[in-house]
Amino acid sequence: MVTKANTNKAIVIGGGMAGLMTARVLSEHFKEVLIVENDAYPTGPDVRPGTPQAFHPHRFTARGKAVIERLFPGYEQDMIANGCPSSLNKNAYFMNQYGTLEMKYDRDDLKFSRAILEWVIRQRTAAISNVKFLTKHQVTGLLTSPDGSEVTGVQARDREQSGQEKALTADLVIDTSGRSSKLSGWLTDLGYEVPKPDLLKVSLGYSTRRYKVPPHLTHLIDEWDVINIQGQPASGTYTSVFSFIENDTAEVLLARPGGNYPPTDAAEFESALEQLPSPKIAELVRDFEPMASPRPFRVPELYCHRFEQMPKWPQGLLVLGDAYCIYDPIFGQGMTVAAISVEILEACLREQRAEERPDWERGVLHRIKEAIEPAFWLNCTADLRWEGVEYQGTDSSKRNAFSREYMELFLRYAVSKPDWKLYGLYWAVNTLAVSPRNIFNPETAVQVLTESEEGRELLSSLTADNSQPVETILEEVLPRFPESPFELVRP
């Protein structure tokens, strides 16, 4: 347990974005913070072996950007110096099965690759005097007290010196090692009861190709922010997203859940772009210069661990980021949820300094779970529309089924009307700027459901054999989300 007198050293397992943000927060509460990273860091902005997803599109939502700007003030100036363009007042085009929307993007956000972002944040983290890095070391297990009730450090293997192992002690260990996390197994080996995670058997496939924009077409970078053509479950079309990133580079993604993976062959990839419901992306990249063949990425399943439900949890241990829960990358929520979780950790550390509490770590896990839950739920709701996707978990199937239908009707209503307020709310919820409660509440549900025949039929199916007021019935079937994770933490 972290106490006022017990603040000498913290260890962060994993030096990706979640680990770097975590180390930044811990540096204000511990004399030494050590990041233990399996990879050797590249000498410049490049994709590491431990982050195969890093080649594919990444973004911070407005909420995520606000958190990281507070943790690393002025980081965007470093991004701009590395060639990242702004999206302000550029064209944004969205297409789904209900229609199209075109607008000028009204925020000054930067477009970037994950490699550039991680490089910039890593340099800033390395400049913090009490943060150190131990690279090319694999964490193989936890060190604990004799009875296993307290984590006292980690066991790490040097990947270069014939597998030499060393014990690294600490007052707090935080696992941010992402998809490669072995935490469940370590806890089980220590005798803890670890619940099965919720799983979304998503069989998700990605292919991303990058293009160099020739000099005579760089004016397009000043015109376009994003083209987002959403896949249509009924026809099985791919989702495709186009945007510009740093140094006159364009990137195009094809993605689809359900096991029908997008092509990685160059000719087949270009052919798939031609077959999209809109020709906009294919027309834009036709005169660009492909930099390499498309790169694939596969996600067999999404998981959401239930660590907060464990009857016992060791002192001196926490987990956040993809080690806790992973998401469908198409929604761009992963880094934002990690940023929110780090912000929650920051608030909890301050509270613990002010007033020591037993079982502090369990409280942190519960509060982080409140941030995780909405994003994972939104992922499940969206991906379960696709044939071949299955959910195995604790949530009510009835509630999930109703919510999927309602979300589709909400989107159709917002796009076809069009209702810019509701469409903006749809994106605000999906980018975690506001609680999903802003959409999933009886008042909004009645407004949306009564506007179409399908909606009225869905509403009627709920009320047919139920004499309660419709608002009461909806309150029972709509998912419930707290407001607290969506409120920015202030220092």
WOMO-V520879 format. One record per pair of residues at least 12 apart in sequence whose ideal C-beta (glycine too) atoms are under 7 Angstrom apart, sorted by sequence separation. I is the first residue (numbers start at 1). J is the second residue. D is the distance in Angstrom with one decimal. If there is no record, write none. Layout:
I,J,D ; I,J,D
This chain:
23,35,5.4 ; 38,50,5.4 ; 142,154,6.0 ; 143,155,6.2 ; 155,167,5.9 ; 156,168,5.7 ; 240,252,6.7 ; 241,253,4.7 ; 307,319,6.3 ; 322,334,6.5 ; 414,426,5.6 ; 91,104,6.7 ; 92,105,4.6 ; 228,241,5.2 ; 240,253,6.4 ; 425,438,5.8 ; 12,26,7.0 ; 90,104,6.9 ; 141,155,4.5 ; 153,167,6.2 ; 154,168,5.3 ; 240,254,5.3 ; 425,439,6.3 ; 89,104,5.3 ; 90,105,5.4 ; 139,154,4.9 ; 140,155,5.0 ; 153,168,5.0 ; 226,241,6.8 ; 227,242,4.2 ; 254,269,6.9 ; 348,363,6.7 ; 411,426,6.1 ; 462,477,6.6 ; 10,26,4.6 ; 19,35,5.6 ; 89,105,6.8 ; 140,156,6.7 ; 153,169,3.9 ; 226,242,6.8 ; 238,254,4.6 ; 239,255,4.8 ; 348,364,4.7 ; 384,400,6.8 ; 410,426,6.6 ; 88,105,6.8 ; 139,156,5.3 ; 140,157,5.2 ; 152,169,5.7 ; 153,170,4.8 ; 226,243,4.7 ; 238,255,6.5 ; 239,256,6.5 ; 307,324,6.9 ; 321,338,4.4 ; 87,105,4.8 ; 138,156,6.6 ; 225,243,6.8 ; 238,256,5.0 ; 254,272,5.9 ; 320,338,6.6 ; 88,107,6.7 ; 137,156,4.4 ; 138,157,4.8 ; 154,173,5.9 ; 305,324,5.5 ; 345,364,6.3 ; 348,367,6.7 ; 381,400,6.8 ; 385,404,6.1 ; 10,30,4.4 ; 15,35,4.5 ; 87,107,6.8 ; 88,108,4.2 ; 137,157,6.6 ; 153,173,6.6 ; 224,244,6.7 ; 305,325,6.4 ; 321,341,6.7 ; 380,400,6.8 ; 384,404,5.9 ; 9,30,6.0 ; 12,33,6.6 ; 137,158,5.8 ; 138,159,5.9 ; 252,273,6.9 ; 304,325,4.3 ; 320,341,4.2 ; 7,29,5.9 ; 8,30,6.8 ; 9,31,6.7 ; 15,37,3.6 ; 86,108,5.5 ; 87,109,4.8 ; 136,158,6.9 ; 137,159,6.5 ; 151,173,5.2 ; 303,325,6.8 ; 320,342,6.8 ; 381,403,5.5 ; 7,30,5.3 ; 8,31,5.2 ; 9,32,4.6 ; 10,33,5.0 ; 11,34,5.1 ; 12,35,4.8 ; 13,36,5.6 ; 14,37,6.6 ; 86,109,7.0 ; 136,159,4.7 ; 221,244,5.0 ; 303,326,6.1 ; 344,367,5.0 ; 381,404,5.3 ; 7,31,6.7 ; 8,32,6.8 ; 86,110,5.9 ; 87,111,5.9 ; 136,160,5.5 ; 143,167,5.9 ; 236,260,6.4 ; 238,262,5.5 ; 266,290,6.6 ; 302,326,5.5 ; 344,368,5.5 ; 446,470,6.5 ; 9,34,6.8 ; 11,36,6.2 ; 140,165,6.9 ; 231,256,5.6 ; 269,294,4.6 ; 302,327,6.3 ; 320,345,6.7 ; 84,110,4.4 ; 85,111,5.5 ; 143,169,6.7 ; 302,328,6.3 ; 381,407,5.7 ; 84,111,6.2 ; 221,248,6.7 ; 266,293,5.0 ; 341,368,4.7 ; 344,371,6.3 ; 84,112,4.6 ; 266,294,6.6 ; 252,281,6.1 ; 264,293,6.7 ; 410,439,6.2 ; 442,471,4.1 ; 445,474,5.1 ; 80,110,6.9 ; 218,248,5.7 ; 264,294,5.0 ; 341,371,5.7 ; 79,110,5.2 ; 142,173,6.9 ; 340,371,4.5 ; 84,116,6.4 ; 264,296,4.7 ; 442,474,4.1 ; 79,112,5.9 ; 240,273,6.8 ; 252,285,6.1 ; 442,475,5.6 ; 445,478,6.5 ; 76,110,5.7 ; 82,116,5.2 ; 238,272,6.3 ; 337,371,6.0 ; 16,51,5.9 ; 213,248,4.5 ; 250,285,6.4 ; 337,372,6.1 ; 413,448,5.1 ; 212,248,6.5 ; 213,249,7.0 ; 240,276,5.5 ; 45,82,6.8 ; 79,116,6.5 ; 212,249,6.3 ; 213,250,5.8 ; 403,440,7.0 ; 441,478,6.9 ; 82,120,6.8 ; 238,276,7.0 ; 250,288,5.9 ; 337,375,5.1 ; 410,448,5.1 ; 413,451,5.5 ; 440,478,4.5 ; 210,249,5.6 ; 211,250,4.6 ; 237,276,6.8 ; 242,281,4.6 ; 406,445,6.3 ; 409,448,5.8 ; 413,452,6.8 ; 440,479,5.5 ; 210,250,6.9 ; 237,277,6.2 ; 409,449,6.5 ; 79,120,5.7 ; 210,251,4.9 ; 240,281,5.6 ; 78,120,4.5 ; 148,190,4.7 ; 242,284,6.4 ; 333,375,4.6 ; 148,191,6.0 ; 208,251,6.0 ; 209,252,5.4 ; 318,361,5.7 ; 409,452,6.3 ; 436,479,6.9 ; 65,109,6.7 ; 142,186,5.1 ; 208,252,7.0 ; 317,361,6.3 ; 324,368,6.8 ; 437,481,5.0 ; 62,107,6.7 ; 75,120,5.8 ; 141,186,5.7 ; 208,253,4.8 ; 409,454,6.3 ; 436,481,4.9 ; 75,121,6.6 ; 144,190,6.3 ; 315,361,6.2 ; 318,364,5.7 ; 409,455,4.9 ; 435,481,5.1 ; 437,483,6.8 ; 21,68,6.8 ; 24,71,5.0 ; 206,253,6.4 ; 207,254,4.8 ; 229,276,5.4 ; 325,372,4.7 ; 24,72,6.9 ; 229,277,6.3 ; 313,361,5.9 ; 320,368,5.7 ; 324,372,6.2 ; 327,375,5.7 ; 331,379,6.3 ; 435,483,5.1 ; 72,121,6.2 ; 75,124,6.3 ; 206,255,4.8 ; 229,278,5.3 ; 313,362,5.1 ; 327,376,6.5 ; 21,71,6.0 ; 205,255,6.7 ; 204,255,6.9 ; 205,256,6.0 ; 325,376,5.5 ; 328,379,4.7 ; 435,486,4.8 ; 72,124,5.0 ; 229,281,6.8 ; 313,365,6.9 ; 327,379,5.1 ; 378,430,6.2 ; 434,486,5.7 ; 204,257,4.9 ; 227,280,5.2 ; 405,458,5.7 ; 203,257,6.4 ; 227,281,5.4 ; 432,486,6.9 ; 58,113,7.0 ; 202,257,4.9 ; 203,258,5.8 ; 207,262,4.2 ; 328,383,5.8 ; 58,114,4.2 ; 203,259,3.8 ; 205,261,3.1 ; 206,262,7.0 ; 207,263,6.3 ; 205,262,5.6 ; 207,264,5.3 ; 308,365,4.3 ; 375,432,6.2 ; 307,365,5.5 ; 308,366,4.8 ; 378,436,6.6 ; 58,117,6.7 ; 54,114,4.0 ; 209,269,5.8 ; 54,115,6.1 ; 308,369,4.7 ; 374,435,6.9 ; 207,269,6.1 ; 374,436,5.2 ; 220,284,6.9 ; 47,115,5.4 ; 304,372,6.6 ; 46,115,5.4 ; 45,115,4.4 ; 217,287,6.2 ; 45,116,4.7 ; 304,376,4.5 ; 45,119,4.0 ; 211,285,5.5 ; 214,288,7.0 ; 44,119,6.8 ; 213,288,5.8 ; 214,289,6.2 ; 255,330,5.3 ; 402,477,5.1 ; 212,288,6.6 ; 403,479,5.9 ; 211,288,3.6 ; 212,289,4.4 ; 302,379,6.1 ; 211,289,6.1 ; 399,477,5.7 ; 211,290,5.5 ; 212,291,5.6 ; 398,477,7.0 ; 211,291,6.2 ; 399,479,6.0 ; 41,122,6.9 ; 209,290,6.3 ; 210,291,4.7 ; 210,292,6.9 ; 209,294,4.2 ; 208,294,6.3 ; 207,294,4.3 ; 208,295,5.6 ; 207,295,6.9 ; 207,296,5.4 ; 206,296,6.6 ; 205,296,6.9 ; 206,297,4.1 ; 239,330,5.9 ; 205,298,5.7 ; 41,135,5.7 ; 40,135,5.4 ; 204,299,4.1 ; 337,432,6.9 ; 35,131,6.9 ; 37,133,6.5 ; 39,135,6.6 ; 40,136,5.1 ; 336,432,5.3 ; 33,130,6.1 ; 37,134,7.0 ; 202,299,6.2 ; 203,300,6.2 ; 32,130,5.5 ; 33,131,4.7 ; 34,132,5.2 ; 35,133,5.0 ; 36,134,4.9 ; 37,135,4.8 ; 31,130,6.2 ; 35,134,7.0 ; 38,137,6.9 ; 202,301,5.9 ; 331,430,6.1 ; 333,432,6.1 ; 32,132,6.8 ; 34,134,6.0 ; 38,138,5.0 ; 201,301,5.2 ; 202,302,5.5 ; 17,118,5.9 ; 20,121,5.0 ; 24,125,6.0 ; 27,128,5.0 ; 36,137,5.4 ; 200,301,6.2 ; 16,118,6.8 ; 20,122,5.9 ; 23,125,5.7 ; 199,301,5.2 ; 200,302,4.2 ; 377,479,6.2 ; 27,130,5.5 ; 36,139,5.6 ; 17,121,6.6 ; 24,128,6.8 ; 27,131,5.3 ; 199,303,5.5 ; 20,125,4.6 ; 198,303,6.9 ; 197,303,4.3 ; 198,304,4.4 ; 197,304,5.8 ; 374,481,5.0 ; 23,131,5.1 ; 197,305,4.6 ; 197,306,6.3 ; 195,306,4.0 ; 370,482,5.3 ; 195,309,5.3 ; 370,484,6.3 ; 371,485,3.8 ; 195,310,6.7 ; 370,485,4.8 ; 194,310,6.4 ; 193,310,6.2 ; 15,133,6.5 ; 36,154,6.7 ; 192,310,6.3 ; 193,311,6.1 ; 36,156,5.7 ; 105,225,4.4 ; 192,312,6.1 ; 184,305,6.9 ; 206,329,6.9 ; 204,328,6.2 ; 13,139,5.0 ; 202,328,6.6 ; 257,383,4.9 ; 258,386,4.3 ; 257,386,4.5 ; 258,387,5.5 ; 259,388,5.0 ; 50,180,6.6 ; 116,246,5.4 ; 258,388,3.5 ; 258,389,5.5 ; 36,168,7.0 ; 91,223,5.9 ; 111,243,5.6 ; 113,245,5.0 ; 257,389,5.2 ; 90,223,6.2 ; 91,224,5.2 ; 92,225,4.9 ; 111,244,5.6 ; 112,245,5.6 ; 113,246,6.3 ; 34,168,6.8 ; 90,224,5.7 ; 91,225,6.2 ; 92,226,5.2 ; 93,227,4.7 ; 94,228,5.0 ; 95,229,4.7 ; 96,230,4.2 ; 111,245,5.2 ; 112,246,5.8 ; 90,225,3.8 ; 95,230,6.5 ; 97,232,4.5 ; 85,221,5.6 ; 183,319,5.8 ; 97,234,6.9 ; 87,225,4.1 ; 183,323,6.1 ; 13,154,6.6 ; 11,153,6.5 ; 181,323,3.7 ; 347,489,4.8 ; 11,154,5.8 ; 173,316,6.2 ; 178,321,6.1 ; 179,322,5.4 ; 346,489,6.3 ; 172,316,5.5 ; 173,317,5.4 ; 174,318,4.6 ; 175,319,4.4 ; 176,320,6.0 ; 178,322,3.9 ; 171,316,6.4 ; 174,319,6.9 ; 176,321,4.7 ; 178,323,5.8 ; 340,485,6.0 ; 174,320,6.8 ; 177,323,5.4 ; 343,489,4.5 ; 176,323,6.1 ; 179,326,6.2 ; 175,323,4.7 ; 56,206,5.5 ; 57,208,6.7 ; 22,174,5.6 ; 56,208,4.6 ; 233,385,4.4 ; 55,208,6.0 ; 233,386,4.9 ; 22,176,5.4 ; 11,168,6.1 ; 19,176,4.1 ; 18,176,4.1 ; 11,170,4.1 ; 85,244,5.7 ; 10,170,5.7 ; 13,173,6.9 ; 16,176,6.9 ; 9,170,4.6 ; 10,171,6.5 ; 13,174,7.0 ; 9,171,5.7 ; 10,172,4.4 ; 11,173,4.9 ; 12,174,5.3 ; 13,175,4.7 ; 14,176,4.3 ; 16,178,5.9 ; 84,246,4.6 ; 8,171,5.6 ; 13,176,6.3 ; 14,177,3.5 ; 83,246,4.0 ; 151,314,4.9 ; 7,171,6.5 ; 10,174,6.9 ; 12,176,5.8 ; 13,177,4.7 ; 14,178,5.9 ; 82,246,5.8 ; 83,247,3.9 ; 150,314,5.8 ; 151,315,7.0 ; 152,316,6.5 ; 6,171,5.1 ; 149,314,6.0 ; 150,315,4.3 ; 151,316,4.2 ; 148,314,6.8 ; 149,315,6.5 ; 150,316,5.2 ; 151,317,4.1 ; 2,171,6.6 ; 2,172,5.6 ; 144,314,6.6 ; 200,379,6.8 ; 200,380,5.3 ; 202,383,5.3 ; 95,277,6.4 ; 95,278,5.2 ; 200,383,6.2 ; 57,241,6.1 ; 203,388,6.0 ; 57,243,6.9 ; 93,280,6.2 ; 202,389,5.4 ; 201,389,6.5 ; 200,389,6.8 ; 201,390,4.3 ; 200,391,5.5 ; 201,392,6.8 ; 199,392,4.5 ; 57,251,6.0 ; 199,393,6.4 ; 198,393,3.0 ; 57,253,5.4 ; 198,394,6.0 ; 56,253,6.3 ; 55,295,5.1 ; 56,297,5.5 ; 53,297,5.6 ; 52,297,6.3 ; 61,332,6.6 ; 64,335,5.6 ; 68,339,5.8 ; 64,336,3.3 ; 67,339,3.9 ; 56,329,6.3 ; 59,332,4.5 ; 63,336,5.6 ; 67,340,6.7 ; 60,335,5.9 ; 61,336,4.6 ; 64,339,4.5 ; 53,329,6.4 ; 60,336,6.2 ; 67,343,5.3 ; 58,335,6.5 ; 63,340,6.8 ; 22,320,6.8 ; 18,320,6.2 ; 18,321,3.2 ; 18,322,7.0 ; 98,411,6.4 ; 1,315,4.5 ; 98,412,4.5 ; 101,415,6.3 ; 1,316,6.7 ; 96,411,6.8 ; 99,415,4.7 ; 21,338,6.6 ; 25,342,5.6 ; 98,415,4.3 ; 99,416,5.6 ; 101,418,6.5 ; 17,335,5.6 ; 21,339,6.2 ; 98,416,5.3 ; 96,415,6.5 ; 18,338,4.1 ; 22,342,5.5 ; 25,345,5.9 ; 29,349,5.0 ; 17,338,6.4 ; 21,342,4.4 ; 25,346,4.5 ; 101,423,6.7 ; 22,345,6.8 ; 2,349,6.9 ; 4,353,6.2 ; 2,352,5.5 ; 4,356,6.9 ; 3,356,5.4 ; 1,358,6.9 ; 2,360,6.2 ; 1,360,5.3 ; 63,431,6.9 ; 62,431,6.6 ; 63,432,5.3 ; 61,431,3.7 ; 63,433,5.1 ; 61,432,5.9 ; 62,433,5.5 ; 61,433,6.5 ; 66,488,6.2
